[in-house]
Amino acid sequence: MIEVQALTKRYGAVTAIDNLSFTAQPGQVTGFLGPNGAGKTTTMRILTGFMPPTSGAAIVAGYDVFTQSMEVRRRIGYLPENVPLYRDMTAVGYLMYLAEIRGLADRRKKAEAALDRVGLLYRAQSRIRSLSKGMRQRVGLAAALLHDPEVLILDEPTIGLDPFQVLELRDLIRELGQDHTVLFSTHILSEAEQVCNNVVIINQGHIVAQGNPADLRVELERGGRIFVRVNANPEEVRPIIANAAGVASVDIEGDHLIATPSSANIDPRPAIARVLVEANYELVELRPLAVRLEEIFLEVTQRQIQHPEEEPIAEVVG
């Protein structure tokens, strides 16, 4: 398990992460989502003992990251965004070298077992420089699994891979999540939706939402923007929707409209449906805007910009 409590990191006047609190449960893949520069890598480096925080606490596998750093490192496997590999070594030789550094017994057996687990045992004797990027990523993942850690932290593991390699690695991460606590960082939101049980969405160093995607959708239905498609010219129906009770504004986006509620406690969909039917328009689609994880991310980050004082919209469901 990973428990993060009020974690903050400042670099001089710049605050990289600010008061982060979340939990990653055993037997699950927790997605750590956000755009580039949001603070994901900084958080992961703190959790792996690479750097100290300015304030806050973090517990990994039952040990404090700052006062029991060596115990944490024994129980954690880390795959950084840029995997450090010795390209002139063979895949199995590289892993045996890491096993020796860790003081593991049966080094060859453990190295081959790790390669087998990531589906790369058949290239054990290949020099790393001859492997494709996807295969090198798997060698890095095998290195993280070498000592059979309780916790896996994966920083943008699919970056730069081709679509087939991405699919393979996603399946592997999903499988690893059954036996480990996995924290999976990505800025590709559709990827997280397919792999993760729960997500933590971070933007500008702050958590803006956390929970599983289904719960986030339910939360966003209350006071979230509404997607409206009518069998008519959007310009024609815009003033009608704007006059519906609980609607603050209406924007046109292509062939549909986006209605913004006047309050976070109002669901204007019944009123929108009523005014359109009364005006004899055919309503084709009426739903909360955020039904996919990409849309959820856009919604919660937009809310943070408009209402920075608001609390995160959902809590993690364990």
C-alpha positions as CSV (number, residue, x, y, z in Angstrom):
1,M,0.0,0.0,0.0
2,I,1.0,3.6,-0.6
3,E,-0.2,6.3,1.7
4,V,0.6,9.9,0.9
5,Q,-0.3,12.6,3.4
6,A,-0.1,16.4,2.7
7,L,3.0,16.0,0.5
8,T,4.6,19.2,-0.6
9,K,7.8,19.9,-2.6
10,R,9.1,23.4,-3.3
11,Y,12.1,24.4,-5.4
12,G,12.8,27.9,-4.2
13,A,9.8,30.0,-5.1
14,V,8.3,27.3,-7.3
15,T,5.9,24.8,-5.7
16,A,6.0,21.5,-7.7
17,I,3.4,19.7,-5.6
18,D,1.2,21.1,-3.0
19,N,-0.5,19.2,-0.1
20,L,-1.1,15.9,-2.0
21,S,-2.9,13.2,-0.1
22,F,-4.0,9.9,-1.7
23,T,-3.9,6.1,-1.2
24,A,-2.9,3.3,-3.6
25,Q,-4.4,0.0,-2.5
26,P,-2.8,-3.5,-2.8
27,G,-4.1,-5.7,-5.7
28,Q,-5.0,-2.6,-7.8
29,V,-3.5,-0.4,-10.4
30,T,-3.9,3.3,-9.3
31,G,-3.5,5.7,-12.2
32,F,-1.6,8.9,-11.4
33,L,-2.8,11.3,-14.2
34,G,-2.0,14.7,-15.3
35,P,-0.4,16.8,-18.1
36,N,3.3,17.2,-18.5
37,G,4.7,19.3,-15.6
38,A,1.8,18.6,-13.3
39,G,4.1,17.1,-10.6
40,K,3.8,13.4,-11.2
41,T,7.5,12.6,-11.6
42,T,8.4,14.7,-8.6
43,T,5.9,12.7,-6.5
44,M,7.3,9.4,-7.7
45,R,10.8,10.5,-7.0
46,I,9.8,11.3,-3.4
47,L,8.0,8.0,-3.0
48,T,11.1,6.1,-4.2
49,G,13.5,7.9,-1.8
50,F,15.2,9.8,-4.6
51,M,14.5,13.2,-3.1
52,P,13.0,14.5,0.2
53,P,9.8,16.5,0.3
54,T,9.6,20.0,1.8
55,S,6.8,18.8,4.1
56,G,4.3,16.0,4.5
57,A,4.5,12.2,4.9
58,A,4.5,9.1,2.8
59,I,4.2,5.4,3.9
60,V,5.1,2.7,1.4
61,A,4.5,-1.0,2.3
62,G,4.1,0.0,5.9
63,Y,7.4,1.9,6.2
64,D,8.0,5.7,6.3
65,V,9.8,6.8,3.1
66,F,11.9,9.4,5.0
67,T,12.8,7.7,8.3
68,Q,12.9,4.1,7.0
69,S,14.2,4.7,3.5
70,M,16.2,1.5,3.1
71,E,13.2,-0.7,4.1
72,V,11.0,1.1,1.5
73,R,13.6,0.5,-1.2
74,R,13.7,-3.2,-0.5
75,R,10.0,-3.4,-1.1
76,I,9.6,-1.1,-4.1
77,G,10.2,-1.6,-7.8
78,Y,10.6,1.6,-9.9
79,L,10.5,2.0,-13.6
80,P,11.5,5.6,-14.5
81,E,10.4,7.3,-17.6
82,N,13.9,7.0,-19.1
83,V,15.1,3.5,-18.3
84,P,18.8,3.4,-17.4
85,L,20.3,0.4,-19.2
86,Y,23.8,-0.8,-20.1
87,R,23.3,-1.5,-23.8
88,D,26.4,-3.6,-24.2
89,M,25.2,-6.1,-21.7
90,T,22.8,-8.9,-22.4
91,A,19.4,-8.7,-21.0
92,V,20.0,-11.6,-18.5
93,G,23.5,-10.3,-17.7
94,Y,22.2,-6.8,-16.9
95,L,19.6,-8.3,-14.5
96,M,22.1,-10.6,-12.9
97,Y,24.3,-7.5,-12.3
98,L,21.4,-5.7,-10.6
99,A,20.6,-8.8,-8.6
100,E,24.2,-8.8,-7.3
101,I,24.0,-5.2,-6.3
102,R,20.8,-6.0,-4.4
103,G,22.5,-8.9,-2.7
104,L,20.1,-11.5,-4.0
105,A,20.9,-15.2,-4.1
106,D,20.3,-17.4,-7.2
107,R,20.9,-14.4,-9.4
108,R,20.5,-16.2,-12.7
109,K,17.3,-17.9,-11.6
110,K,15.8,-14.6,-10.5
111,A,16.9,-12.8,-13.7
112,E,15.4,-15.4,-15.9
113,A,12.2,-15.5,-13.9
114,A,11.9,-11.7,-14.2
115,L,12.4,-11.9,-18.0
116,D,9.9,-14.7,-18.2
117,R,7.4,-12.7,-16.4
118,V,7.6,-9.8,-18.9
119,G,7.6,-12.2,-21.8
120,L,11.2,-11.7,-22.8
121,L,13.0,-14.9,-21.7
122,Y,13.6,-15.9,-25.4
123,R,15.8,-12.8,-25.8
124,A,17.8,-13.3,-22.5
125,Q,21.1,-13.6,-24.3
126,S,20.5,-10.7,-26.7
127,R,22.5,-7.5,-26.1
128,I,20.3,-4.7,-25.0
129,R,21.4,-2.4,-27.8
130,S,19.8,-4.9,-30.3
131,L,16.4,-4.9,-28.6
132,S,13.5,-2.7,-29.8
133,K,12.4,0.2,-27.6
134,G,9.4,-1.9,-26.4
135,M,11.7,-4.8,-25.4
136,R,14.1,-2.4,-23.6
137,Q,11.1,-1.1,-21.7
138,R,10.3,-4.7,-20.7
139,V,13.9,-5.2,-19.5
140,G,13.4,-2.1,-17.3
141,L,10.2,-3.6,-16.0
142,A,11.9,-6.9,-15.3
143,A,14.6,-5.0,-13.3
144,A,11.8,-3.5,-11.2
145,L,10.3,-6.9,-10.6
146,L,13.6,-8.6,-10.0
147,H,13.4,-8.7,-6.1
148,D,9.6,-9.4,-6.2
149,P,8.6,-6.1,-4.6
150,E,5.3,-5.4,-2.9
151,V,4.9,-2.0,-4.6
152,L,5.5,-1.1,-8.3
153,I,5.9,2.6,-9.4
154,L,5.8,3.0,-13.1
155,D,6.5,6.5,-14.6
156,E,5.1,6.9,-18.1
157,P,5.9,3.2,-19.0
158,T,4.4,3.3,-22.5
159,I,6.0,6.5,-23.7
160,G,7.5,6.2,-27.2
161,L,6.1,2.7,-27.9
162,D,4.2,1.7,-31.0
163,P,0.5,0.8,-30.7
164,F,1.1,-3.0,-30.5
165,Q,3.8,-2.6,-27.8
166,V,1.5,-0.3,-25.8
167,L,-1.3,-2.9,-25.9
168,E,1.1,-5.6,-24.7
169,L,2.5,-3.5,-21.9
170,R,-1.0,-2.5,-20.8
171,D,-2.0,-6.1,-20.5
172,L,1.1,-6.8,-18.5
173,I,0.5,-3.9,-16.1
174,R,-3.1,-5.0,-15.6
175,E,-1.8,-8.5,-14.7
176,L,0.8,-7.2,-12.3
177,G,-1.8,-5.2,-10.5
178,Q,-3.4,-8.4,-9.3
179,D,-0.4,-9.2,-7.1
180,H,1.2,-5.9,-6.4
181,T,0.3,-2.3,-5.4
182,V,0.9,-0.5,-8.7
183,L,1.1,3.3,-9.1
184,F,1.0,4.0,-12.8
185,S,1.8,7.5,-14.1
186,T,0.6,8.6,-17.5
187,H,-0.7,11.7,-19.3
188,I,-2.6,9.5,-21.8
189,L,-6.0,9.3,-20.2
190,S,-7.6,6.7,-22.5
191,E,-4.7,4.4,-21.4
192,A,-5.5,4.8,-17.7
193,E,-9.2,4.1,-18.3
194,Q,-8.3,0.7,-19.7
195,V,-5.7,-0.2,-17.1
196,C,-6.5,1.4,-13.7
197,N,-9.0,0.5,-11.0
198,N,-8.7,4.0,-9.5
199,V,-7.2,7.3,-10.6
200,V,-5.7,10.4,-9.0
201,I,-5.9,13.4,-11.3
202,I,-3.2,16.1,-10.6
203,N,-2.9,19.5,-12.2
204,Q,-0.5,22.3,-11.4
205,G,0.7,20.4,-8.4
206,H,-2.7,19.9,-6.9
207,I,-5.0,16.9,-6.8
208,V,-8.2,18.0,-8.6
209,A,-10.1,14.6,-8.4
210,Q,-9.6,11.0,-7.2
211,G,-11.7,7.9,-7.3
212,N,-12.6,5.3,-9.9
213,P,-13.7,6.6,-13.3
214,A,-17.4,5.5,-12.7
215,D,-17.6,7.4,-9.4
216,L,-16.0,10.5,-11.0
217,R,-18.7,10.4,-13.7
218,V,-21.4,10.3,-11.1
219,E,-19.9,13.2,-9.1
220,L,-19.6,15.3,-12.3
221,E,-23.3,14.8,-13.1
222,R,-24.0,17.1,-10.2
223,G,-23.2,20.6,-11.5
224,G,-21.2,19.4,-14.5
225,R,-21.6,20.8,-18.0
226,I,-24.3,19.2,-20.2
227,F,-23.8,17.9,-23.8
228,V,-26.9,18.6,-25.9
229,R,-27.5,17.5,-29.5
230,V,-30.7,18.5,-31.3
231,N,-32.0,17.7,-34.7
232,A,-31.7,21.4,-35.7
233,N,-29.3,24.2,-36.3
234,P,-27.5,24.8,-32.9
235,E,-27.7,28.6,-33.4
236,E,-31.5,28.2,-33.6
237,V,-31.9,26.3,-30.4
238,R,-29.2,28.1,-28.3
239,P,-31.5,30.8,-26.9
240,I,-34.2,28.2,-26.0
241,I,-31.7,26.2,-24.0
242,A,-30.3,29.3,-22.4
243,N,-33.7,30.2,-21.0
244,A,-34.1,26.8,-19.3
245,A,-34.1,26.8,-15.5
246,G,-30.7,26.3,-14.0
247,V,-28.7,27.1,-17.1
248,A,-26.1,29.8,-16.8
249,S,-24.7,29.8,-20.3
250,V,-24.7,27.8,-23.6
251,D,-21.8,27.4,-26.0
252,I,-21.8,25.9,-29.5
253,E,-19.2,23.3,-30.3
254,G,-19.6,21.9,-33.8
255,D,-22.9,20.2,-34.2
256,H,-23.8,20.2,-30.5
257,L,-24.1,22.6,-27.6
258,I,-22.6,22.7,-24.1
259,A,-24.8,24.0,-21.3
260,T,-23.2,25.2,-18.1
261,P,-25.4,24.9,-14.9
262,S,-25.9,28.0,-12.8
263,S,-25.0,26.1,-9.6
264,A,-23.0,23.0,-8.7
265,N,-26.1,21.6,-7.0
266,I,-28.3,21.9,-10.0
267,D,-28.9,19.3,-12.7
268,P,-30.5,21.2,-15.6
269,R,-31.2,18.2,-17.9
270,P,-34.9,17.9,-17.1
271,A,-35.5,21.6,-17.7
272,I,-33.5,21.5,-21.0
273,A,-35.5,18.5,-22.2
274,R,-38.7,20.2,-21.3
275,V,-38.1,23.4,-23.1
276,L,-36.9,21.6,-26.2
277,V,-39.9,19.3,-26.4
278,E,-42.3,22.2,-25.7
279,A,-40.7,24.0,-28.7
280,N,-41.2,20.9,-30.9
281,Y,-37.5,20.2,-31.3
282,E,-36.2,16.6,-31.6
283,L,-33.7,15.9,-28.8
284,V,-31.1,13.5,-30.1
285,E,-28.6,13.4,-27.1
286,L,-28.6,14.8,-23.6
287,R,-26.0,13.7,-21.2
288,P,-23.2,14.9,-18.8
289,L,-20.3,16.1,-20.8
290,A,-17.8,14.0,-18.8
291,V,-18.4,10.4,-19.7
292,R,-14.9,9.4,-20.8
293,L,-11.8,9.9,-18.7
294,E,-10.5,12.5,-21.2
295,E,-13.6,14.5,-20.6
296,I,-13.5,14.0,-16.8
297,F,-9.9,15.4,-16.8
298,L,-10.9,18.5,-18.9
299,E,-13.9,19.1,-16.6
300,V,-12.0,18.9,-13.3
301,T,-9.1,20.9,-14.5
302,Q,-11.4,23.6,-15.9
303,R,-13.2,23.7,-12.5
304,Q,-9.9,24.1,-10.7
305,I,-9.1,27.1,-12.9
306,Q,-12.5,28.7,-12.4
307,H,-12.9,27.7,-8.7
308,P,-9.4,27.1,-7.2
309,E,-10.8,27.1,-3.7
310,E,-13.0,24.0,-4.3
311,E,-12.1,20.6,-2.7
312,P,-11.4,17.6,-5.0
313,I,-14.6,16.3,-6.4
314,A,-14.3,12.7,-5.2
315,E,-12.4,10.6,-2.7
316,V,-10.5,7.4,-3.5
317,V,-12.7,4.4,-3.3
318,G,-10.6,1.6,-1.6
